[in-house]
Amino acid sequence: MMLKDYDLVIIGDTPAGRYAAVRAIHLKIRVALVEQPFEGRKNREEASFRQGLSYLSHSAKHHQRLKTWGIIKNDVEINAFANSVLPWWHYPFEEISLSQLGEMGVDIILASGQFKQKSNPIFITETRSLSSSAYLITTGSRYQIPEFQGLKDVGYFRLEDLPKNLTQLPQNLTILSQSNVGVELAQCLQQLGKKIQLITDQPDLLGQEEREINRYLLAHLEAEGIHVFLNSHVTHIKRIEDKIWLQIDNQGIVTDGIIVISSSQPNIQNLNLEEIGINFDQKRIKVNQKLQTHCSNVYAVGSVIGGEIEGHITQAEIDIALKNILGFALFKMDYRFIPYVVLTDPTFARVGFTEKQAKQQYQAKISVVEKNFQSLPSAQLLGVTEGRIKLIVHQNGQILGAHLLGYHAEEYMGAIALAMKQKIPLQNLMHKGFPSEGFAYILSQLALQWQQQRLIKYRKFPQWIQAWFI
């Protein structure tokens, strides 16, 4: 057998590619990173900008709350605050430079290339031909601007345009959204003093999430003054004097500026995936549960296989792919225990099954416990009582799914995910380490509520038997 140049060749000028290179070099394997650029790719700082913007809007909202309480008198100066806060946010993957990777032993190749030879794939760049035992595609994705009639004529902002133009945006804005990022952006800009109209062709704000969560969030957005158009389709856009006019189904609306948050398509142009038998479509490279493409020694991770840019999810995918590359491809990616977060206000987070999915798998063996955040002393103290949590629980106490809309939901959803993965039953969380002063205390309250539901079910039994369920 001919000796390979590398154990792994990573393809992609992305933060995920650099993270994979670091992980691979720590595993003592020969690795090359092909920093193959793509035009129009998603801004690598998008996730950090979203988080920074969310922080900015939360701060503005807190400032307004302090003014209402009479603690401060002045209005917040948004422009000055934005200019001082946003530059400090950096994407977490960007902690290592190419020079540092080179010093660690990663072979850096600054060139474009493509795959050749279906039976024994190699990757050929402008300067070299690379042979490897395995390949990892981390090229990410790019936004696909929809073809709305008249959109190019009137002009628009993209998400990647906002960091440099945030303080120059017009007062009245319309967001044309095809992803959850549009919901995040609508709330943030509204809280920063803009007048927002949000238009989506989806029937719900957050796609396939629980109906109660979607209804609650929709009511919350409308109460904040955001005009939401669900299941709506833009048919024509044109400029009339100094205003922009949009035709939406059978009605027209007027705005000063348009922000387009479009769907994504994978960065795979010129990789020549067809020649080595890799299947893909307009949305993603197709992979199996082991993150292998149809060419078994070529793997793909991150937004190139579909979905939004979520750093922790991509990291988990990279770790599974590397395990399979080093071993016998035995490990499968299980997304059930990985939280998914949308930076709305309050924050949305979920992990595991929906109620519908749980019923399909376990039938009548599940129960649902729900609670509003108004019951939390800490929420009342901070004035952030908006929110709701829903747990789907097996009759043995195992948590099958959690759906949370609440203040800093992302911070304690990790505790729920850990309990699910370690098979810790809900009843064990009742008096276990959640101080009543914190927001995670709501988990203890839910455990108690679920326990009381069980006691009602077994109340016909003697008390000494009921005690087993306390």
C-alpha positions as CSV (number, residue, x, y, z in Angstrom):
1,M,0.0,0.0,0.0
2,M,1.3,3.4,-1.0
3,L,2.2,5.6,2.0
4,K,-0.2,8.6,2.4
5,D,1.1,12.2,2.8
6,Y,-1.2,12.8,5.8
7,D,-3.5,11.0,8.2
8,L,-6.0,13.9,7.8
9,V,-6.5,16.8,5.3
10,I,-8.9,19.4,6.6
11,I,-10.5,21.6,3.9
12,G,-12.0,25.0,4.7
13,D,-11.1,28.6,5.6
14,T,-13.3,28.6,8.6
15,P,-13.0,28.7,12.4
16,A,-14.3,25.1,12.5
17,G,-11.4,24.0,10.3
18,R,-8.9,25.5,12.7
19,Y,-10.5,24.0,15.7
20,A,-10.4,20.6,14.0
21,A,-6.7,21.1,13.2
22,V,-5.9,21.8,16.8
23,R,-7.9,18.8,18.0
24,A,-6.2,16.6,15.4
25,I,-2.7,17.7,16.2
26,H,-3.3,17.0,19.9
27,L,-4.2,13.4,18.9
28,K,-0.7,13.1,17.4
29,I,-1.7,12.6,13.7
30,R,-0.2,14.1,10.6
31,V,-2.6,16.9,9.5
32,A,-2.8,19.5,6.8
33,L,-5.2,22.4,6.7
34,V,-6.2,23.7,3.3
35,E,-7.4,27.3,3.8
36,Q,-9.6,27.3,0.8
37,P,-11.5,30.6,0.6
38,F,-15.1,31.0,-0.8
39,E,-16.7,34.2,-1.9
40,G,-19.9,35.2,-0.1
41,R,-19.4,32.8,2.8
42,K,-21.1,33.5,6.1
43,N,-19.1,36.0,8.1
44,R,-16.9,34.1,10.5
45,E,-17.8,36.7,13.2
46,E,-21.5,36.3,12.7
47,A,-22.1,34.3,15.9
48,S,-20.1,36.7,18.0
49,F,-21.9,39.7,16.5
50,R,-25.3,38.1,17.2
51,Q,-24.2,37.5,20.8
52,G,-22.8,41.0,21.2
53,L,-25.9,42.6,19.7
54,S,-28.1,40.5,22.1
55,Y,-25.9,41.7,25.0
56,L,-26.3,45.3,23.8
57,S,-30.1,45.1,23.6
58,H,-30.3,43.4,27.0
59,S,-28.2,46.3,28.4
60,A,-30.4,48.9,26.8
61,K,-33.5,47.2,28.2
62,H,-31.9,47.0,31.7
63,H,-31.0,50.7,31.4
64,Q,-34.6,51.6,30.6
65,R,-35.8,49.5,33.6
66,L,-33.4,51.4,35.9
67,K,-34.8,54.7,34.5
68,T,-38.4,53.5,35.2
69,W,-37.4,52.7,38.8
70,G,-35.9,56.2,39.1
71,I,-32.4,55.0,39.7
72,I,-31.0,56.8,36.7
73,K,-32.4,59.8,34.7
74,N,-30.6,59.9,31.4
75,D,-31.5,57.9,28.2
76,V,-28.9,55.5,27.0
77,E,-26.8,56.7,24.1
78,I,-27.1,53.7,21.9
79,N,-24.5,54.8,19.3
80,A,-21.8,55.4,21.8
81,F,-22.6,52.2,23.7
82,A,-22.6,50.1,20.5
83,N,-19.3,51.5,19.4
84,S,-17.7,50.7,22.7
85,V,-19.3,47.2,23.2
86,L,-19.4,45.4,19.9
87,P,-15.6,45.6,19.0
88,W,-14.9,43.5,22.1
89,W,-16.8,40.5,20.9
90,H,-14.8,37.8,19.1
91,Y,-15.8,34.4,17.7
92,P,-14.5,31.7,20.1
93,F,-12.9,29.6,17.4
94,E,-10.6,32.6,16.5
95,E,-8.3,32.1,19.4
96,I,-5.5,30.6,17.4
97,S,-3.8,32.0,14.3
98,L,-2.3,30.2,11.3
99,S,1.2,30.9,12.6
100,Q,0.3,29.3,15.9
101,L,-1.1,26.3,14.0
102,G,2.1,26.0,12.0
103,E,4.2,26.1,15.1
104,M,2.1,23.2,16.5
105,G,2.9,21.1,13.5
106,V,-0.1,21.7,11.2
107,D,0.9,21.9,7.5
108,I,-0.9,25.1,6.3
109,I,-1.8,25.3,2.6
110,L,-3.1,28.7,1.3
111,A,-4.6,27.5,-1.9
112,S,-7.8,26.3,-3.6
113,G,-8.2,22.8,-4.7
114,Q,-10.6,19.9,-5.7
115,F,-11.1,16.2,-5.3
116,K,-10.0,13.6,-7.8
117,Q,-10.1,9.8,-8.2
118,K,-13.2,8.2,-6.9
119,S,-11.6,4.9,-6.0
120,N,-8.8,6.5,-4.0
121,P,-9.6,10.2,-3.5
122,I,-6.8,12.8,-3.5
123,F,-7.1,16.5,-3.1
124,I,-5.3,18.6,-5.7
125,T,-4.5,22.2,-5.0
126,E,-2.9,24.8,-7.3
127,T,0.5,23.9,-6.0
128,R,0.3,20.3,-4.6
129,S,-1.4,17.0,-4.8
130,L,-2.4,15.8,-1.3
131,S,-3.1,12.2,-0.4
132,S,-4.6,11.3,3.0
133,S,-6.2,8.5,4.9
134,A,-9.2,10.7,5.6
135,Y,-10.5,14.1,4.6
136,L,-12.7,16.5,6.6
137,I,-14.8,19.2,4.8
138,T,-15.4,22.3,7.0
139,T,-16.1,24.9,4.3
140,G,-19.2,26.3,5.9
141,S,-22.0,27.9,4.1
142,R,-23.1,31.2,2.5
143,Y,-26.3,33.1,2.4
144,Q,-28.5,32.7,-0.7
145,I,-30.2,36.0,-1.4
146,P,-33.8,35.3,-2.5
147,E,-35.0,36.6,-5.8
148,F,-37.6,39.2,-4.7
149,Q,-38.7,41.3,-7.7
150,G,-37.2,44.8,-7.2
151,L,-35.0,44.0,-4.2
152,K,-31.7,44.8,-6.0
153,D,-33.1,48.0,-7.3
154,V,-34.0,49.4,-3.9
155,G,-31.0,48.1,-2.0
156,Y,-30.8,46.1,1.2
157,F,-28.6,45.2,4.2
158,R,-27.3,41.7,4.8
159,L,-26.4,40.4,8.3
160,E,-22.7,40.7,7.5
161,D,-23.2,44.4,6.7
162,L,-24.6,45.3,10.1
163,P,-21.5,45.5,12.3
164,K,-20.2,48.4,10.3
165,N,-23.6,50.0,9.7
166,L,-25.4,49.4,13.0
167,T,-25.5,53.0,14.1
168,Q,-26.4,54.3,10.6
169,L,-29.5,52.1,10.1
170,P,-32.8,54.0,9.3
171,Q,-35.4,54.2,12.0
172,N,-38.1,52.1,10.2
173,L,-36.8,48.7,9.1
174,T,-38.4,45.6,7.5
175,I,-36.6,42.2,8.0
176,L,-37.2,39.6,5.4
177,S,-36.3,36.4,7.3
178,Q,-35.9,32.8,6.4
179,S,-34.2,31.7,9.6
180,N,-34.3,32.1,13.4
181,V,-31.6,34.7,13.2
182,G,-34.2,37.1,11.8
183,V,-36.3,36.8,15.0
184,E,-33.2,37.5,17.1
185,L,-32.4,40.6,15.0
186,A,-35.9,41.9,15.1
187,Q,-36.0,42.0,18.9
188,C,-32.5,43.4,19.3
189,L,-33.2,46.3,16.9
190,Q,-36.6,47.0,18.4
191,Q,-35.1,47.2,21.9
192,L,-32.4,49.6,20.5
193,G,-35.2,52.0,19.5
194,K,-36.0,51.0,15.9
195,K,-39.4,50.3,14.4
196,I,-39.5,46.8,13.1
197,Q,-41.6,44.8,10.7
198,L,-40.7,41.1,10.5
199,I,-41.8,39.1,7.5
200,T,-41.3,35.3,7.1
201,D,-42.8,32.7,4.8
202,Q,-42.9,30.2,7.7
203,P,-46.1,29.4,9.6
204,D,-44.3,29.8,13.0
205,L,-41.5,32.0,14.3
206,L,-39.2,29.2,15.3
207,G,-39.9,26.6,12.7
208,Q,-40.6,23.1,14.2
209,E,-40.3,24.2,17.9
210,E,-43.2,23.5,20.4
211,R,-46.4,25.3,19.6
212,E,-46.7,26.8,23.0
213,I,-43.3,28.3,22.8
214,N,-44.0,29.8,19.3
215,R,-47.3,31.3,20.6
216,Y,-45.7,32.7,23.7
217,L,-42.8,34.3,21.7
218,L,-45.2,35.7,19.1
219,A,-47.3,37.4,21.7
220,H,-44.2,38.7,23.4
221,L,-42.8,40.2,20.1
222,E,-46.1,41.9,19.3
223,A,-46.4,43.3,22.8
224,E,-43.0,44.9,22.2
225,G,-44.4,46.6,19.1
226,I,-42.9,44.4,16.4
227,H,-45.3,43.8,13.5
228,V,-45.0,40.1,12.6
229,F,-46.2,38.7,9.2
230,L,-46.2,34.9,9.3
231,N,-46.7,32.7,6.3
232,S,-46.3,35.7,4.1
233,H,-44.8,36.1,0.7
234,V,-43.2,39.2,-0.8
235,T,-44.2,39.6,-4.5
236,H,-42.8,43.0,-5.4
237,I,-40.5,45.7,-4.0
238,K,-40.1,49.2,-5.3
239,R,-39.0,52.7,-4.2
240,I,-41.6,55.5,-4.1
241,E,-39.8,58.9,-3.5
242,D,-37.9,58.4,-0.2
243,K,-39.8,55.3,0.9
244,I,-39.6,51.6,0.0
245,W,-42.9,49.9,-0.8
246,L,-43.4,46.1,-0.4
247,Q,-46.3,44.0,-1.8
248,I,-47.0,41.1,0.6
249,D,-49.7,38.8,-0.7
250,N,-52.7,41.1,-0.8
251,Q,-51.5,44.0,1.2
252,G,-48.8,46.7,0.9
253,I,-46.4,48.0,3.6
254,V,-44.0,50.9,3.7
255,T,-40.5,51.0,5.2
256,D,-37.2,53.0,5.1
257,G,-34.8,50.1,4.8
258,I,-34.7,46.3,4.3
259,I,-32.6,43.7,6.0
260,V,-32.5,40.2,4.4
261,I,-31.8,37.2,6.5
262,S,-31.9,34.4,3.9
263,S,-31.5,30.7,4.0
264,S,-28.0,29.1,3.6
265,Q,-26.4,26.9,0.9
266,P,-23.2,24.9,1.3
267,N,-19.8,26.2,0.2
268,I,-18.9,23.3,-2.2
269,Q,-18.5,25.0,-5.6
270,N,-15.3,23.8,-7.4
271,L,-14.6,21.0,-4.9
272,N,-15.6,18.5,-7.6
273,L,-17.6,16.4,-5.2
274,E,-19.5,14.6,-8.0
275,E,-16.3,12.9,-9.2
276,I,-15.7,11.0,-6.0
277,G,-19.4,10.2,-5.4
278,I,-20.4,12.6,-2.7
279,N,-24.1,13.4,-2.6
280,F,-25.4,16.9,-1.9
281,D,-28.2,19.3,-2.7
282,Q,-28.8,23.0,-2.5
283,K,-28.9,22.9,1.3
284,R,-26.2,20.6,2.5
285,I,-23.7,17.8,1.9
286,K,-25.4,14.6,2.8
287,V,-23.8,12.6,5.6
288,N,-24.7,9.6,7.7
289,Q,-24.9,9.5,11.5
290,K,-21.1,8.9,11.6
291,L,-20.7,12.2,9.6
292,Q,-19.3,10.2,6.6
293,T,-20.3,11.3,3.1
294,H,-21.0,8.6,0.5
295,C,-17.2,8.4,0.1
296,S,-16.5,6.7,3.4
297,N,-13.1,8.3,4.2
298,V,-14.5,11.9,3.5
299,Y,-16.3,13.5,6.4
300,A,-18.1,16.8,6.7
301,V,-19.2,18.9,9.7
302,G,-20.7,22.3,10.5
303,S,-23.1,24.4,8.5
304,V,-21.9,22.7,5.2
305,I,-24.1,19.8,6.3
306,G,-27.1,22.1,7.1
307,G,-28.3,24.3,9.9
308,E,-27.1,27.5,11.5
309,I,-23.7,28.4,12.8
310,E,-23.6,26.9,16.3
311,G,-20.1,26.6,17.7
312,H,-20.7,24.0,20.3
313,I,-22.7,21.8,17.9
314,T,-19.9,21.9,15.3
315,Q,-17.3,21.1,18.0
316,A,-19.3,18.0,19.0
317,E,-19.5,17.0,15.3
318,I,-15.7,17.4,14.9
319,D,-15.0,15.3,18.0
320,I,-17.2,12.5,16.6
321,A,-15.6,12.7,13.2
322,L,-12.1,12.5,14.6
323,K,-12.9,9.5,16.7
324,N,-14.2,7.7,13.6
325,I,-11.2,8.8,11.5
326,L,-8.8,7.4,14.2
327,G,-10.7,4.2,14.8
328,F,-13.1,2.0,13.0
329,A,-15.9,4.4,12.3
330,L,-18.0,3.2,15.2
331,F,-19.2,6.4,16.7
332,K,-22.5,8.1,15.8
333,M,-23.5,11.7,16.2
334,D,-26.4,12.0,18.7
335,Y,-28.0,15.5,18.7
336,R,-30.5,14.6,21.5
337,F,-28.2,15.8,24.3
338,I,-26.9,18.9,22.6
339,P,-28.8,22.1,23.5
340,Y,-29.9,24.4,20.7
341,V,-30.2,28.1,21.5
342,V,-31.9,31.1,19.8
343,L,-30.8,34.5,21.3
344,T,-34.3,35.9,21.6
345,D,-35.4,37.9,24.6
346,P,-36.2,35.9,26.7
347,T,-33.7,33.4,25.4
348,F,-35.0,30.2,23.8
349,A,-33.2,26.9,24.4
350,R,-34.2,23.3,23.9
351,V,-32.7,19.8,24.1
352,G,-34.1,16.4,23.3
353,F,-37.6,15.4,22.0
354,T,-40.6,17.5,21.4
355,E,-43.8,16.3,23.0
356,K,-45.0,14.9,19.6
357,Q,-41.8,13.0,19.1
358,A,-41.9,11.5,22.6
359,K,-45.5,10.4,22.2
360,Q,-44.6,8.7,18.9
361,Q,-41.8,6.7,20.6
362,Y,-43.2,6.1,24.1
363,Q,-47.0,6.4,23.6
364,A,-48.8,6.9,27.0
365,K,-45.6,6.5,29.1
366,I,-44.8,10.2,29.2
367,S,-46.1,13.2,31.1
368,V,-45.6,16.9,30.7
369,V,-44.8,19.4,33.4
370,E,-44.8,23.2,32.7
371,K,-44.2,26.3,34.7
372,N,-44.0,30.1,34.2
373,F,-41.1,32.1,35.4
374,Q,-43.4,34.3,37.6
375,S,-42.9,31.7,40.4
376,L,-39.2,32.5,40.7
377,P,-38.2,35.0,43.4
378,S,-35.1,36.0,41.4
379,A,-37.2,36.6,38.2
380,Q,-39.6,38.9,40.2
381,L,-36.6,40.8,41.7
382,L,-35.0,41.5,38.4
383,G,-38.3,42.2,36.6
384,V,-37.8,39.3,34.0
385,T,-40.8,37.2,34.7
386,E,-41.5,36.6,31.0
387,G,-40.9,33.0,30.1
388,R,-42.0,29.4,30.3
389,I,-40.4,26.0,30.7
390,K,-41.7,22.6,29.5
391,L,-40.3,19.2,30.3
392,I,-41.3,16.0,28.7
393,V,-40.7,13.2,31.2
394,H,-40.9,9.4,31.0
395,Q,-42.9,7.6,33.7
396,N,-39.6,6.4,35.2
397,G,-38.5,10.0,35.7
398,Q,-36.0,10.2,32.8
399,I,-36.2,13.6,31.1
400,L,-36.9,13.1,27.3
401,G,-37.0,16.7,26.3
402,A,-36.8,20.3,27.6
403,H,-38.1,23.5,26.0
404,L,-37.3,26.7,27.7
405,L,-38.0,30.4,27.0
406,G,-36.6,32.5,29.8
407,Y,-33.9,34.8,31.1
408,H,-30.5,33.3,30.4
409,A,-32.0,30.0,29.5
410,E,-28.8,29.0,27.8
411,E,-27.0,29.0,31.1
412,Y,-28.9,26.2,32.8
413,M,-30.1,24.2,29.8
414,G,-26.7,22.5,30.0
415,A,-27.6,21.1,33.4
416,I,-30.8,19.6,31.9
417,A,-28.8,18.1,29.0
418,L,-26.3,16.6,31.4
419,A,-29.1,15.1,33.5
420,M,-30.5,13.6,30.3
421,K,-27.2,12.1,29.1
422,Q,-26.4,10.7,32.5
423,K,-29.9,9.3,32.9
424,I,-30.5,11.3,36.2
425,P,-34.3,11.0,36.9
426,L,-36.2,14.3,37.4
427,Q,-37.1,13.4,41.0
428,N,-33.4,13.5,41.9
429,L,-33.3,17.2,41.0
430,M,-35.9,18.2,43.5
431,H,-33.5,19.1,46.4
432,K,-30.2,18.7,44.7
433,G,-28.0,21.8,44.3
434,F,-30.3,24.5,42.8
435,P,-30.3,27.5,45.2
436,S,-33.6,29.2,45.5
437,E,-31.9,32.5,44.7
438,G,-31.1,31.4,41.1
439,F,-33.0,30.8,38.0
440,A,-32.2,27.1,37.8
441,Y,-34.3,26.7,40.9
442,I,-37.2,26.3,38.5
443,L,-35.9,22.8,37.9
444,S,-36.5,21.9,41.5
445,Q,-40.0,23.4,41.3
446,L,-40.7,21.3,38.2
447,A,-39.4,18.1,39.9
448,L,-41.7,18.8,42.9
449,Q,-44.7,19.4,40.5
450,W,-44.0,16.1,38.7
451,Q,-43.7,14.3,42.0
452,Q,-47.1,15.6,43.1
453,Q,-48.6,14.4,39.9
454,R,-47.3,10.9,40.6
455,L,-48.7,11.0,44.2
456,I,-52.1,11.8,42.8
457,K,-51.8,8.8,40.5
458,Y,-50.9,6.5,43.4
459,R,-53.1,8.0,46.1
460,K,-55.2,4.9,46.3
461,F,-52.3,3.0,47.7
462,P,-51.3,3.0,51.4
463,Q,-49.0,5.8,52.5
464,W,-46.0,3.6,53.0
465,I,-46.2,2.7,49.3
466,Q,-46.7,6.4,48.3
467,A,-43.5,7.2,50.3
468,W,-41.5,5.3,47.7
469,F,-42.4,8.0,45.2
470,I,-41.4,11.0,47.3
